[in-house]
Amino acid sequence: MQPTDQPAVQPQVPDPTETADGPAEGEKPFEFRVADRISQLPPYLFARINQATYQRRRAGHDIIDMSMGNPSDPPAQFVIDKLAEAANDPRNHGYAPALGIMSLRREVASRYLKKWGVRLDPESEVISTLGSKEGFGHLCLAIIGPGDSVVVPAPSYPAHVYGVALASGKAILIDTTDPDRYLADIARTCEREKPKMVIVNFPHNPTATVVGPDFYVEVVKLASRYGFMLVSDLAYADVTFDGYETPSILSVDGAKRLAVEFTTMSKGFNMAGWRVGFCAGNRDIVRALGTIKTYYDYGMFRPIQIAAIMALRNGEADVAAQAKVYEKRRDVLCEGLARVGWPVTVPKASMFVWAKIPEPFASRMSSMDFAAMLLEKADVAVSPGGGFGVAGEGYVRLALIENENRLRQAVRQIGRALSEELKVAATA
Ligand SMILES: Cc1ncc(COP(=O)(O)O)c(C=O)c1O
């Protein structure tokens, strides 16, 4: 299985000898060159650790997998039942409206009003996407081209970097872990070059950094002053803890002049495999995304859209309960790690713990080596911070996707592995 936040494969030219369609004797192998947009993609940094996890599993080890942000729980039963019922209706199997059936878009607008007090016109200011990742990638293709630059949060959710690169844009990576400094750095950047777009992603993947409403007020002011477009990735809007609530950029006065926001049913609603996301906000930006999408896809299977409507309408209690599940897992993991001598920052939202690698390991090994050590010595898979770019070096990301018992077991195994490694280091 591949992580949802990492590309499925590292682009490469297939080896023709691996298939039954390989060259006959004496025949030259068929060769081709992939397009520059593929070959110039930044390197896929998770490959080594994914390969090691795969091999260890094949060797029979029970790996506690905290490497990916892939929800492990199913959606609410009434949502699955609605999907089955709608799939049993023969009228629901043709192409559906590419940008979402109107009642789904209306439901999204109504959730924005209830949750954030934001009024949206479902016809012109909301469309559905095949997950927010697809929507973001196509938005880049619709808006960005050669010569355009985009401010991307660092450390980076890989799709933000790849989306800009595939659209031939230039990513300006700015550290996002201190939101006030992020604002100041964006302003400084705008004094020397003019980004066309700025991406904001709070709660942030991978660092779980969150912001209050003031952040959005300030970033909208900056966007007006410097004339850039804002794209807010609100993938973790529904996974919040300790009473923290994620603000929406669209609730800021004037935001709709220059901003869109992506939301998703992947995380809070446990519908990651269903591919249901939304883009809402500025109508011209929404229209540009809609235009490019109609050239690339035919939209979401209608029964999924129908079940998504029911989930949005009646699923808030389940979303809240799921957030509690993550909150408890967070407590088990953070308290457990502190007990075994690895104190970590406790996140207020998202599905991740962004953990600073403890000393003396941090000064001796890269995040990749530390993650490989945890895999080999503790049978625990985590994502090395360096996989999210150089700004992630010195950290690992632990996803809260295993149940509490498995997390306790992970903590025990990590504790044992760290103390054994320390003993080895002391005697070396
Ligand atoms: C920050 C962020 N944005 C977007 C996504 C993609 O979500 P979706 O399933 O809606 O495509 C993810 C998934 O991991 C994410 O972490």
The ligand as a MOL file (V3000), in Angstrom:
LIG
                    3D

  0  0  0     0  0            999 V3000
M  V30 BEGIN CTAB
M  V30 COUNTS 16 16 0 0 0
M  V30 BEGIN ATOM
M  V30 1 C -2.1660 18.6420 3.6790 0
M  V30 2 C -2.9260 17.6850 2.8550 0
M  V30 3 N -3.6400 18.1380 1.8340 0
M  V30 4 C -4.3360 17.3240 1.0490 0
M  V30 5 C -4.3280 15.9560 1.2540 0
M  V30 6 C -5.0530 15.0940 0.2830 0
M  V30 7 O -6.2810 14.7000 0.7250 0
M  V30 8 P -7.3500 14.0850 -0.2330 0
M  V30 9 O -7.5620 12.7070 0.2300 0
M  V30 10 O -8.5490 14.9570 -0.0760 0
M  V30 11 O -6.8360 14.1320 -1.6300 0
M  V30 12 C -3.5940 15.4160 2.2910 0
M  V30 13 C -3.5330 13.9680 2.4850 0
M  V30 14 O -2.7350 13.3840 3.1550 0
M  V30 15 C -2.8630 16.3060 3.1160 0
M  V30 16 O -2.1150 15.8490 4.1250 0
M  V30 END ATOM
M  V30 BEGIN BOND
M  V30 1 1 1 2
M  V30 2 1 2 3
M  V30 3 2 2 15
M  V30 4 2 3 4
M  V30 5 1 4 5
M  V30 6 1 5 6
M  V30 7 2 5 12
M  V30 8 1 6 7
M  V30 9 1 7 8
M  V30 10 2 8 9
M  V30 11 1 8 10
M  V30 12 1 8 11
M  V30 13 1 12 13
M  V30 14 1 12 15
M  V30 15 2 13 14
M  V30 16 1 15 16
M  V30 END BOND
M  V30 END CTAB
M  END
